[in-house]
């Protein structure tokens, strides 16, 4: 089954940011989101965790203030390949609230996936 056929929720383009804390480092870093859904996100970064690694994240507003927090696991890493996308996908432990998801959606435009 194709990746997008397995998704429970629609993914949307996002201009939001997360502050990411990995399970192997006490150093947090801020990442931009490529897309978001209630159950996961793809973050743009060159700092790669491991597949299956537990991630804690803070949802940030445009001023870097934490609006919400969550946890998840890394389910996919892309390192540039054919589509030049670099970053990783997180599957959230708990679904995002409608309010937080709406804040992170970039003009409510559906993301396009190959």
C-alpha distances in whole Angstrom, upper triangle without the diagonal:
4,7,8,6,7,10,13,16,16,17,21,23,25,29,29,30,30,32,30,32,30,31,32,35,37,37,35,34,33,30,29,25,23,21,21,19,21,19,19,20,20,23,25,27,29,29,26,26,24,20,21,24,26,27,29,29,32,31,34,36,37,40,38,39,37,35,33,32,28,27,23,21,20,16,16,19,20,23,23,21,21,21,23,22,23,23,21,18,20,18,21,23,24,23,25,28,28,31,29,26,28,31,28,26,28,29,26,25,21,19,18,15,14
4,6,5,7,9,13,14,14,15,18,20,22,26,26,27,27,30,28,30,28,30,31,33,36,35,33,31,30,27,26,22,20,18,18,17,19,18,17,18,17,21,22,24,26,27,24,24,23,19,20,23,25,25,28,28,30,29,31,33,34,37,36,37,34,33,31,30,27,26,22,20,19,15,14,17,17,20,20,18,18,17,20,18,20,20,18,16,18,17,20,22,24,22,24,26,26,29,28,24,26,28,25,24,25,26,24,22,18,16,14,11,10
4,5,5,7,11,12,12,12,15,17,19,22,23,24,24,26,24,26,25,26,28,30,32,31,29,28,27,23,22,19,16,15,15,14,16,14,13,14,13,17,19,21,23,23,21,21,20,17,17,20,21,22,24,24,26,25,28,29,31,34,32,33,31,30,28,26,23,22,19,17,15,12,11,14,14,18,18,17,17,16,18,16,18,17,15,12,14,13,17,19,20,19,21,23,23,26,24,21,23,25,22,21,22,24,21,20,16,14,13,10,10
4,5,5,9,10,9,9,12,15,17,21,22,23,23,26,25,27,26,28,30,31,33,32,30,28,27,23,21,18,15,13,13,12,14,13,13,13,13,17,19,22,24,25,23,23,22,19,20,22,23,23,25,24,26,24,27,28,29,32,31,32,30,28,27,26,23,22,19,18,17,14,14,16,16,20,20,19,18,16,19,17,19,18,16,13,15,14,17,19,20,18,19,22,21,24,22,19,21,23,20,18,20,21,18,16,13,11,10,8,9
4,6,8,10,10,12,15,18,20,24,25,26,26,29,28,30,29,30,32,34,36,35,33,31,30,27,25,21,19,16,16,14,16,15,15,16,17,21,23,25,27,28,26,26,25,21,21,24,25,25,27,26,28,27,29,31,32,36,34,35,32,31,29,28,25,24,21,20,19,16,16,19,19,23,23,22,21,20,23,20,22,21,19,16,17,16,18,20,21,19,20,23,22,25,24,21,23,25,23,21,22,24,21,19,15,14,13,11,12
4,6,9,11,12,16,18,20,24,24,25,24,27,25,27,26,27,29,31,33,33,31,30,28,25,24,21,19,16,15,13,14,12,13,15,16,19,22,24,26,26,24,23,22,18,18,21,21,22,24,24,26,25,28,30,32,35,33,33,31,29,27,25,22,21,18,17,17,13,14,17,19,22,23,22,22,21,23,21,22,20,18,14,15,13,15,17,18,16,18,21,21,24,23,20,22,25,22,21,23,25,21,20,17,16,15,13,14
4,6,7,9,12,15,17,21,21,22,21,24,23,25,24,26,28,30,31,31,28,27,26,23,21,18,16,13,12,9,10,9,10,12,13,17,20,23,25,25,23,22,22,18,18,20,20,20,22,21,23,22,25,26,28,31,29,30,27,26,23,22,20,19,16,16,16,13,14,17,18,22,23,22,22,20,22,20,21,19,16,13,13,11,13,15,15,13,15,17,17,20,19,16,18,21,18,17,19,21,18,17,14,13,14,12,14
4,7,9,13,16,18,22,21,22,22,25,24,26,25,26,29,31,32,32,29,28,27,24,23,19,18,15,12,9,9,8,10,13,15,19,22,25,27,27,25,24,24,21,19,22,21,21,22,21,23,21,25,26,28,31,29,29,27,25,22,21,19,18,16,16,17,15,17,20,21,25,26,26,26,24,26,23,24,21,19,15,14,11,12,14,13,11,13,15,15,18,18,15,17,20,18,17,20,21,18,18,15,15,16,15,17
4,6,10,13,15,18,18,20,20,23,22,25,25,26,29,30,31,31,28,27,25,22,20,17,16,12,10,6,6,7,9,11,14,17,20,23,26,26,25,24,24,21,21,22,21,20,21,20,21,19,22,23,25,28,27,27,24,22,20,20,18,18,16,17,17,16,17,20,21,25,25,26,26,23,25,21,22,20,18,14,14,12,12,14,13,10,11,13,12,15,15,11,13,16,15,13,16,17,14,14,11,12,14,14,17
4,7,10,12,16,17,19,20,23,23,26,26,28,31,31,32,31,28,27,24,21,19,15,14,10,8,6,8,9,10,11,13,16,19,22,25,26,25,25,25,23,22,24,23,22,22,21,21,19,21,22,24,27,26,26,24,22,21,21,19,20,18,19,19,17,17,20,20,24,24,24,24,21,23,20,21,20,18,15,15,13,14,17,16,13,13,14,13,16,15,11,12,15,13,11,14,15,11,11,8,9,11,11,14
4,7,9,13,14,16,16,20,20,23,23,26,28,29,30,28,25,23,21,18,15,12,10,6,5,5,8,9,8,8,10,13,15,19,22,23,22,22,23,21,21,22,21,20,20,18,19,17,19,20,21,24,23,24,22,20,19,19,18,18,16,17,17,15,15,17,17,21,21,21,21,18,19,16,18,16,15,12,13,12,13,17,16,13,12,14,13,15,14,10,12,14,11,9,11,13,10,9,6,6,9,9,13
4,6,10,11,14,16,19,20,23,24,27,29,29,30,28,25,23,20,17,14,10,9,5,5,6,10,12,11,9,10,13,15,18,22,23,22,23,24,23,23,24,23,21,21,19,19,16,17,17,18,22,21,22,21,19,19,19,19,20,18,19,19,18,17,19,18,21,21,22,22,18,19,16,18,16,16,14,14,15,15,19,18,15,13,15,13,14,13,9,10,11,9,6,7,9,7,6,4,4,8,10,14
4,7,9,12,14,18,19,23,24,27,29,28,29,27,24,21,18,15,11,8,6,4,7,9,13,14,12,10,10,11,12,16,19,21,21,22,24,23,24,24,24,21,21,18,18,15,16,16,16,20,19,21,20,19,19,20,19,20,19,20,19,19,18,18,17,20,19,20,20,16,17,14,16,15,15,14,15,16,17,21,20,17,15,17,15,16,14,11,11,12,8,6,5,8,7,6,6,5,8,10,14
4,5,9,11,15,16,20,22,25,27,26,26,24,21,18,15,12,8,6,5,5,6,9,12,14,12,9,9,10,11,14,18,19,20,21,23,23,23,23,22,19,19,16,15,12,12,12,12,16,16,17,17,16,16,17,17,18,18,19,18,19,18,18,18,20,20,22,22,18,18,15,15,14,15,13,14,16,16,20,19,16,14,15,14,14,12,9,10,9,6,5,4,8,8,8,9,8,12,14,17
4,7,10,14,16,20,22,25,27,26,25,23,19,17,13,10,7,6,7,8,9,13,15,17,15,12,11,10,11,14,17,19,20,22,24,24,25,24,23,20,19,16,15,12,11,10,9,13,13,15,15,15,16,17,18,20,20,21,20,21,20,20,19,20,20,23,23,19,18,16,16,15,16,15,16,18,18,22,21,19,16,17,16,15,13,12,11,9,7,7,5,9,11,11,13,12,15,16,20
4,7,11,13,17,19,22,24,23,23,20,17,14,11,9,6,5,8,9,9,12,14,15,13,10,11,10,11,13,17,18,19,20,23,23,23,22,21,17,16,12,11,8,7,7,8,11,10,12,12,11,12,14,15,17,17,19,18,20,19,19,19,21,21,24,25,21,20,17,17,15,15,15,15,17,16,19,18,17,14,15,15,13,10,10,10,8,5,7,8,11,12,13,15,14,17,18,22
4,7,9,13,16,19,21,19,19,16,13,10,7,6,4,6,9,10,11,14,15,16,13,11,11,8,10,11,15,15,16,17,20,21,21,20,18,15,13,10,8,6,5,7,8,10,8,10,10,11,11,12,13,15,15,17,17,19,18,18,18,20,20,23,25,22,20,17,15,13,14,14,13,16,15,18,18,17,14,16,17,15,12,12,13,11,8,11,11,15,16,17,18,16,19,20,23
4,6,10,12,16,18,16,16,14,10,8,6,5,7,7,11,12,11,14,15,15,12,10,10,8,10,11,14,13,15,15,18,18,19,16,15,11,10,6,5,5,6,9,11,12,9,10,9,10,10,9,10,11,12,14,14,17,17,17,18,19,21,24,26,23,21,18,16,13,12,12,11,14,13,15,16,15,13,15,17,16,12,13,15,12,10,13,14,18,18,19,20,18,21,21,24
4,7,10,13,15,13,12,10,6,5,4,6,9,11,14,15,15,17,18,17,15,13,13,10,12,11,14,12,14,14,17,18,18,16,14,10,8,5,5,7,7,11,12,12,9,10,8,11,11,9,10,11,13,15,15,18,18,18,19,20,22,25,27,25,23,20,17,14,14,14,13,16,14,16,17,18,16,18,20,18,15,16,18,16,14,17,18,22,22,23,23,22,24,24,27
4,6,10,12,10,10,9,5,5,6,7,10,11,15,16,15,17,18,16,14,12,12,10,11,11,13,10,11,10,13,15,15,12,10,7,6,5,7,9,10,14,16,16,12,14,12,14,12,10,10,10,11,12,11,15,16,15,17,18,20,23,26,24,22,19,16,12,11,12,11,13,13,15,16,17,16,19,21,20,17,17,20,18,16,19,20,24,24,24,24,22,24,24,26
4,7,9,7,7,7,5,7,9,11,14,15,18,19,18,20,20,18,16,15,15,13,15,13,15,11,12,10,13,15,14,11,9,6,5,6,9,12,13,17,19,19,15,16,13,16,14,11,10,9,11,11,12,16,17,16,19,20,22,25,28,27,24,21,18,15,14,14,12,15,14,15,17,18,18,21,23,23,19,20,23,21,19,22,24,27,27,28,28,26,28,27,29
4,5,6,7,8,7,9,12,13,16,16,19,20,19,21,21,18,16,15,15,13,15,13,14,10,10,7,9,12,11,7,7,5,6,9,12,15,17,20,22,22,19,19,17,19,17,14,12,10,10,10,10,14,15,14,17,18,21,24,27,26,24,21,17,14,12,13,12,14,14,14,17,19,19,22,25,25,21,22,25,24,21,24,26,29,29,29,28,26,28,26,28
4,6,8,10,10,13,15,16,19,20,22,23,22,23,22,20,18,18,18,17,19,17,17,13,12,9,10,12,10,7,6,6,8,11,14,18,20,24,26,26,22,22,20,21,19,15,13,11,11,10,11,14,16,16,19,20,24,26,29,28,27,24,20,17,15,15,13,15,15,15,18,20,21,24,27,27,24,24,28,26,24,27,29,32,32,32,31,29,31,29,31
4,7,9,11,13,16,17,21,21,24,25,24,26,26,23,21,20,20,18,19,17,16,12,11,8,9,12,12,8,9,9,11,14,17,20,22,26,27,27,23,24,22,24,22,18,17,14,14,13,13,16,17,17,20,20,23,26,29,28,26,24,20,17,16,17,16,18,18,18,21,24,24,27,30,30,27,27,31,29,27,29,31,35,34,35,33,31,32,30,32
4,5,8,10,14,16,19,21,23,25,24,26,26,24,22,21,20,18,19,16,15,12,12,10,12,15,15,11,11,10,11,13,16,19,20,24,25,24,21,22,20,23,21,18,17,15,16,15,15,18,19,18,20,20,24,26,30,29,26,24,20,17,17,18,17,19,19,20,22,25,25,27,30,30,26,27,30,28,26,29,30,34,34,34,33,31,33,31,33
4,6,10,13,16,20,21,24,25,25,27,26,25,22,22,21,19,20,17,17,14,15,13,15,18,18,14,13,11,11,13,14,18,19,22,23,22,19,19,18,21,19,16,16,15,16,17,17,21,22,21,23,23,26,29,32,31,29,26,22,20,19,20,19,21,20,20,23,25,24,27,30,29,25,27,29,27,25,29,30,34,34,35,34,32,34,33,35
4,7,10,13,17,19,22,24,24,26,26,25,22,20,20,17,17,15,15,11,13,12,15,18,19,15,14,12,12,12,13,16,17,20,21,20,16,17,16,20,19,16,17,16,17,17,17,21,21,20,22,21,24,27,30,29,26,24,20,17,17,19,18,21,20,21,23,25,24,27,29,28,24,26,28,26,24,27,28,31,32,33,32,30,32,31,33
4,7,10,13,16,19,20,20,22,23,22,19,17,17,14,15,13,14,11,13,12,15,18,18,15,13,10,9,9,10,13,13,16,17,17,13,14,13,16,16,13,14,14,15,16,16,19,20,18,20,20,23,26,29,27,25,22,18,16,15,17,16,19,18,19,21,22,21,23,26,25,21,22,24,22,20,23,24,28,28,29,29,27,29,28,31
4,7,10,13,16,18,18,21,22,21,18,16,15,12,12,9,11,9,11,12,16,18,19,16,15,12,11,10,10,12,12,15,15,15,12,14,13,16,16,14,15,15,16,16,15,19,18,17,18,18,20,23,26,24,21,19,16,13,14,16,15,18,18,20,21,22,21,23,25,24,20,21,23,20,18,21,22,25,26,26,27,24,26,26,28
4,7,10,13,15,16,19,20,20,17,14,13,10,10,9,11,10,13,14,17,19,20,17,16,13,12,9,9,10,9,12,12,12,9,12,11,14,14,13,14,15,16,17,16,19,18,17,18,18,19,23,25,23,20,17,15,12,13,15,14,18,17,20,21,21,19,21,22,21,17,18,20,17,15,18,18,22,23,23,24,22,24,24,26
4,7,10,12,13,16,18,18,14,11,10,6,6,6,9,9,11,13,16,17,19,17,16,13,13,10,10,10,10,12,12,14,11,14,13,15,15,14,15,15,15,16,14,17,16,14,15,15,16,20,22,19,17,14,12,9,10,12,12,16,16,19,20,20,18,20,21,20,17,16,18,16,13,15,15,19,20,20,20,18,20,20,22
4,7,9,11,15,17,17,14,10,9,6,6,8,11,12,14,16,19,19,20,19,19,15,15,12,12,10,10,11,11,13,12,14,14,15,15,15,16,17,16,17,16,17,16,15,15,16,16,19,21,18,16,13,11,10,11,12,13,16,16,20,20,19,17,19,20,19,15,15,16,14,11,12,12,16,17,17,17,15,17,18,20
4,6,7,11,14,14,11,7,6,4,6,9,13,14,14,16,18,18,19,18,18,15,15,12,12,10,11,12,12,15,14,16,15,15,15,15,15,15,15,16,14,15,14,14,14,16,16,19,20,17,15,12,11,9,10,10,11,13,14,18,18,16,14,17,17,17,13,12,14,12,8,10,10,14,14,14,14,12,14,15,18
4,7,11,14,14,11,8,6,6,6,10,13,15,15,17,19,18,20,20,20,17,18,15,16,14,14,15,15,18,17,19,19,18,18,18,18,18,17,17,15,15,14,13,12,14,14,16,17,13,13,10,10,9,10,10,12,14,15,19,20,18,16,19,18,18,16,13,15,14,10,10,10,13,13,12,11,9,11,11,14
4,7,11,11,9,6,5,7,9,13,16,18,17,18,20,19,20,20,19,17,17,15,16,13,15,16,16,20,18,20,19,18,17,17,16,17,15,16,15,15,14,14,14,17,17,18,19,15,16,12,13,11,11,9,11,12,13,17,17,15,13,16,15,16,13,10,12,12,9,8,9,12,11,10,9,7,9,10,14
4,7,8,6,4,7,9,12,15,19,19,18,19,20,19,19,19,18,16,16,13,14,12,14,15,16,19,18,19,17,16,14,15,13,14,13,15,14,14,14,16,16,19,20,21,22,19,19,15,16,13,12,10,10,10,11,14,14,11,10,12,12,13,10,7,10,10,7,7,9,12,11,11,10,9,12,12,16
4,5,5,6,9,12,15,18,22,22,21,20,21,19,19,20,18,17,17,15,15,13,16,17,19,22,21,21,19,17,15,15,13,14,13,15,15,14,15,17,18,22,22,24,24,21,22,18,19,16,14,11,10,10,10,13,12,9,8,10,10,12,10,7,10,11,9,9,12,14,11,12,10,10,13,13,17
4,6,8,12,14,18,21,24,24,22,22,22,20,19,20,18,16,16,14,15,13,16,18,20,23,21,21,18,16,13,13,12,13,12,14,15,15,17,19,21,24,25,27,27,24,25,22,22,19,16,13,11,9,8,10,9,5,5,7,8,10,9,6,10,12,10,11,14,16,13,15,13,14,17,17,20
4,7,11,14,17,20,22,22,20,19,19,17,16,16,15,14,14,13,15,14,17,19,22,24,22,22,19,17,15,14,11,11,9,11,12,12,14,17,19,22,24,25,26,23,24,20,20,17,14,11,8,6,5,8,7,5,7,10,11,14,12,10,13,15,13,13,17,19,16,17,15,15,17,17,20
4,7,10,13,16,19,18,17,16,16,14,14,14,13,12,13,12,13,13,16,18,20,23,20,21,18,17,14,13,11,10,8,9,10,10,11,14,15,19,20,22,23,20,21,17,16,13,11,7,5,4,5,9,9,8,8,12,13,15,12,10,14,15,12,13,15,18,16,17,15,13,16,15,18
4,6,10,13,16,16,15,15,16,14,15,15,14,12,13,11,13,11,14,16,18,20,18,19,17,16,15,14,12,11,10,11,10,10,10,12,13,16,17,19,20,18,18,14,13,10,8,6,5,7,8,12,12,11,10,14,14,16,13,10,13,14,10,11,13,16,15,15,13,11,14,13,16
4,7,10,13,13,12,13,14,13,15,15,15,13,14,13,14,13,15,17,18,21,19,20,19,19,17,16,14,14,12,12,10,10,9,9,10,13,14,16,17,14,14,10,10,7,6,4,6,9,11,15,16,15,14,17,18,19,16,13,16,16,12,13,14,17,16,15,14,11,13,12,14
4,6,10,10,10,12,14,14,15,15,15,12,13,11,13,12,13,15,16,18,16,18,17,17,16,15,14,14,13,13,10,12,10,10,10,12,13,16,18,15,14,10,8,5,6,6,8,11,13,16,17,17,16,19,19,20,16,15,17,16,12,13,14,18,18,17,16,13,15,15,17
4,7,9,10,12,15,16,18,17,17,15,16,14,15,14,15,17,16,19,17,19,19,20,19,18,18,17,16,16,13,14,12,10,9,10,11,14,16,13,11,8,6,4,7,9,11,15,16,20,21,20,19,22,23,22,19,18,19,18,14,15,15,19,19,18,18,14,16,15,17
4,5,7,10,13,15,17,16,17,14,15,14,16,16,16,18,18,19,17,20,19,21,20,19,18,18,17,16,13,15,13,10,10,9,11,14,17,15,12,9,6,5,7,11,13,16,18,21,23,22,21,24,25,25,21,20,22,21,17,19,18,22,23,22,21,18,19,18,20
4,6,10,13,15,17,16,18,16,17,17,18,19,19,22,21,22,20,23,22,24,24,22,21,20,19,17,14,16,13,10,9,8,10,13,16,15,12,10,6,6,9,13,15,19,20,23,25,26,25,28,29,29,25,24,26,25,21,22,22,26,26,25,25,21,22,20,21
4,7,10,13,15,13,15,13,15,14,17,18,19,21,21,22,19,22,21,23,22,20,19,18,17,15,12,15,13,10,11,10,13,16,19,18,15,13,9,8,9,12,14,17,19,21,24,24,24,27,29,28,25,24,26,25,21,23,24,27,28,27,26,23,24,22,23
4,7,9,12,10,12,11,14,15,17,19,20,23,24,25,22,24,22,24,23,20,19,16,15,13,10,12,10,7,9,9,12,15,18,17,15,13,9,7,7,10,12,15,17,19,22,23,23,26,28,28,25,24,27,25,22,24,24,28,28,27,26,23,23,21,22
4,7,9,7,9,9,12,13,16,18,20,23,25,25,22,24,22,23,22,19,17,14,12,10,7,10,10,8,11,12,15,17,21,20,18,16,12,9,8,10,11,13,15,17,20,21,22,25,27,28,24,24,27,26,23,24,26,29,29,28,27,24,25,23,24
4,6,5,9,10,14,16,19,21,23,27,28,29,26,27,25,26,24,21,18,15,13,9,7,9,9,8,11,12,16,18,21,21,19,17,14,12,9,11,11,13,16,17,20,22,23,27,29,30,26,25,29,28,25,26,28,31,30,30,28,25,26,23,24
4,6,9,11,14,16,20,21,24,27,29,30,27,28,26,26,24,21,18,15,11,8,5,6,6,7,11,13,16,17,20,20,19,17,14,12,9,9,10,11,14,15,19,20,21,25,27,29,25,24,27,27,24,25,27,30,29,28,26,23,24,21,22
4,6,9,13,15,19,21,24,27,29,30,27,28,25,25,22,19,16,12,9,5,5,6,9,10,14,16,20,21,23,23,22,20,17,14,11,10,9,10,12,12,16,18,20,23,26,27,24,23,27,27,24,25,28,31,29,29,27,24,25,23,24
4,6,10,13,16,19,21,25,27,28,24,25,22,23,20,17,14,11,8,5,5,8,10,11,15,17,20,22,25,24,23,20,17,14,11,11,9,11,12,12,16,18,19,23,26,27,23,23,26,26,23,25,27,31,29,30,28,25,26,24,25
4,7,10,14,16,19,23,25,26,22,22,19,20,17,14,11,7,6,5,7,10,13,14,17,19,23,24,27,26,25,22,19,15,12,12,9,10,10,10,13,16,17,20,23,24,21,21,24,24,22,24,26,30,28,29,27,25,27,25,27
4,6,10,13,15,19,21,22,19,19,16,17,14,11,8,6,5,6,7,11,13,13,17,18,21,24,26,25,24,20,17,14,11,11,8,9,9,10,13,15,15,18,21,21,18,18,22,21,18,21,23,27,26,26,25,23,25,24,26
4,7,10,13,17,19,20,16,16,13,14,11,8,6,4,7,9,10,14,16,17,20,21,24,26,29,27,26,22,20,16,14,13,10,11,9,10,12,14,14,16,19,19,16,17,20,19,17,20,22,26,25,26,26,24,26,25,28
4,7,9,13,16,16,13,13,10,11,9,6,5,6,8,11,12,15,16,17,19,21,23,26,28,26,24,21,19,15,13,13,10,12,10,11,12,13,12,15,17,17,13,14,17,16,14,17,19,22,22,23,23,22,24,24,27
4,6,10,13,13,10,9,6,7,6,4,6,9,11,14,15,18,20,20,22,23,25,28,30,28,26,23,20,17,16,15,13,14,12,14,13,14,12,14,16,15,11,13,16,13,12,16,18,21,21,23,23,22,25,25,28
4,7,10,11,9,8,6,5,5,6,8,11,13,16,17,19,20,20,22,24,25,28,29,27,25,22,20,17,16,15,13,15,12,14,14,13,10,12,13,12,8,10,12,10,9,12,14,17,18,19,20,19,23,23,27
4,7,7,5,5,5,6,7,9,12,14,16,19,19,22,22,22,23,25,26,29,30,27,26,22,21,18,18,18,16,18,16,18,18,17,14,15,16,13,10,12,13,10,9,13,14,17,18,20,21,20,24,25,28
4,5,5,5,7,7,10,12,15,18,20,22,23,25,25,25,25,27,27,30,32,28,27,24,23,20,21,20,19,21,19,21,20,19,15,15,16,13,10,12,12,9,9,12,13,15,17,19,21,21,24,26,29
4,6,8,10,10,13,16,18,21,22,25,24,26,26,26,26,27,27,30,31,28,26,23,22,20,21,21,21,23,22,24,23,22,18,19,19,16,13,15,14,11,10,13,13,15,17,19,21,21,24,26,29
4,6,9,11,14,16,19,22,24,26,26,28,28,28,28,28,29,32,34,30,28,26,24,23,23,24,23,25,24,26,25,24,20,21,21,18,16,18,17,14,14,17,16,19,21,23,25,24,28,29,32
4,6,9,12,13,16,18,21,23,23,26,26,25,26,26,27,31,32,29,27,24,22,20,21,21,20,22,21,23,22,22,19,19,20,18,15,17,17,14,13,17,17,20,21,23,25,24,27,28,31
4,6,9,11,15,18,20,23,24,27,27,27,28,29,30,33,35,32,30,27,25,23,23,23,21,23,20,22,21,21,18,18,19,16,14,16,17,13,14,17,18,21,22,24,26,25,29,30,33
4,6,8,11,14,17,20,21,24,25,25,27,28,29,32,34,31,30,26,24,22,21,20,18,20,17,18,17,17,14,15,17,14,11,14,16,12,13,17,18,21,21,24,25,24,28,29,32
4,7,11,14,17,20,22,24,25,26,27,29,30,33,35,32,30,27,25,23,22,21,18,19,16,17,16,15,12,12,13,11,8,11,13,10,11,15,17,19,19,22,23,23,27,28,31
4,7,11,14,17,19,21,23,24,26,28,30,32,34,31,30,26,25,22,20,19,16,16,13,14,12,12,9,10,12,10,8,11,13,11,11,15,18,20,20,22,23,23,26,27,30
4,7,11,14,16,19,21,22,24,26,28,31,33,30,29,25,23,20,18,17,14,14,11,11,10,11,9,11,14,13,10,12,15,14,13,17,19,22,22,24,24,23,26,26,30
4,7,11,13,16,18,19,22,24,27,29,31,29,28,24,22,19,16,14,11,11,7,7,7,9,8,11,14,14,11,12,16,15,14,17,20,23,22,24,23,22,25,25,28
4,7,10,13,16,17,20,23,25,27,29,27,27,23,21,17,14,13,9,9,6,6,7,10,10,13,17,17,14,15,18,18,16,19,22,25,24,25,24,23,25,24,27
4,7,9,12,14,17,20,23,24,27,25,24,21,19,15,12,10,6,5,4,5,8,10,11,15,18,19,16,15,19,19,17,19,22,25,23,24,23,21,23,22,24
4,6,9,11,15,18,21,22,24,23,23,19,17,14,10,8,5,5,7,7,11,13,14,18,21,22,19,18,22,22,19,21,23,27,25,25,23,21,23,21,23
4,6,8,11,14,17,18,21,20,19,16,14,10,7,6,5,6,9,11,14,15,16,20,22,23,20,19,22,22,19,21,23,26,25,24,22,20,21,19,20
4,7,10,14,16,17,19,18,18,15,14,11,8,6,6,6,10,12,15,16,17,21,23,24,21,20,23,23,20,21,23,26,24,24,21,19,19,17,18
4,7,10,13,13,15,15,15,12,11,9,5,5,7,9,13,15,18,18,19,23,24,26,23,21,24,24,21,21,22,25,24,23,20,17,17,15,15
4,7,10,11,13,13,12,10,8,6,4,6,9,12,15,18,21,21,21,25,26,27,24,22,25,25,21,22,23,26,25,24,22,18,18,15,16
4,6,7,10,9,8,6,5,5,6,8,12,15,18,21,23,23,23,27,28,29,25,23,26,25,22,22,22,25,24,23,21,17,16,14,14
4,6,9,10,7,7,5,7,9,12,15,18,21,24,27,26,26,30,31,31,28,26,28,28,24,24,24,27,27,25,23,20,19,16,16
4,7,7,4,5,5,8,11,14,17,20,23,27,29,28,28,31,31,32,29,27,28,28,24,24,23,26,26,24,22,19,17,15,15
4,6,5,7,8,11,13,15,19,22,25,28,30,29,29,33,33,34,31,29,30,30,26,26,25,28,28,25,23,19,17,15,13
4,6,8,11,14,15,17,21,23,27,30,32,31,31,34,33,35,32,29,31,31,27,26,25,27,27,24,22,18,16,13,11
4,5,9,12,14,15,19,21,24,28,29,28,28,31,30,31,29,26,27,27,23,22,21,24,23,20,19,15,13,11,9
4,6,10,13,15,19,22,24,28,30,28,28,31,31,31,28,26,27,27,23,22,21,24,24,21,20,16,15,13,12
4,7,9,11,15,18,21,24,26,25,24,27,27,28,25,22,24,23,20,19,18,21,21,19,18,14,13,11,12
4,7,10,14,17,20,23,25,24,24,27,27,28,24,22,24,23,20,20,19,23,23,21,20,16,16,14,15
4,7,10,14,16,19,21,21,20,24,25,25,22,20,22,21,18,18,18,22,22,21,19,16,16,15,16
4,7,10,13,16,18,18,18,22,23,24,20,18,21,21,17,18,19,23,22,21,19,16,17,15,16
4,7,10,13,15,15,15,19,20,21,18,16,19,19,16,16,18,21,20,19,17,14,15,13,15
4,6,9,11,12,12,16,18,19,16,14,18,18,15,16,18,22,20,20,18,16,18,16,18
4,7,9,9,11,15,16,18,16,14,18,18,16,17,20,23,20,21,19,17,19,17,19
4,5,6,8,12,14,16,13,12,16,17,15,16,19,22,20,21,19,18,21,20,22
4,7,9,12,16,17,15,15,19,19,18,20,23,25,23,25,23,22,24,23,26
4,7,9,12,14,12,12,16,17,16,18,21,24,21,23,22,21,24,24,26
4,6,9,11,10,9,13,14,14,15,19,20,18,20,18,19,21,21,24
4,6,8,6,6,10,11,10,12,16,18,16,18,17,17,21,21,24
4,5,5,6,9,10,11,12,16,17,15,18,18,19,23,23,27
4,6,5,6,9,10,11,14,15,13,16,16,17,21,22,26
4,6,5,6,9,10,14,14,13,16,17,19,22,24,28
4,5,5,6,9,12,14,13,16,16,17,21,22,26
4,5,5,6,10,12,10,13,13,14,17,19,23
4,5,5,9,9,8,11,12,14,18,20,24
4,6,8,9,10,13,14,15,19,21,25
4,6,9,9,11,12,13,16,18,22
4,6,5,7,9,10,13,16,19
4,5,6,9,9,13,16,19
4,5,9,11,14,17,21
4,6,9,12,16,19
4,6,9,13,16
4,6,10,13
4,6,10
4,7
4
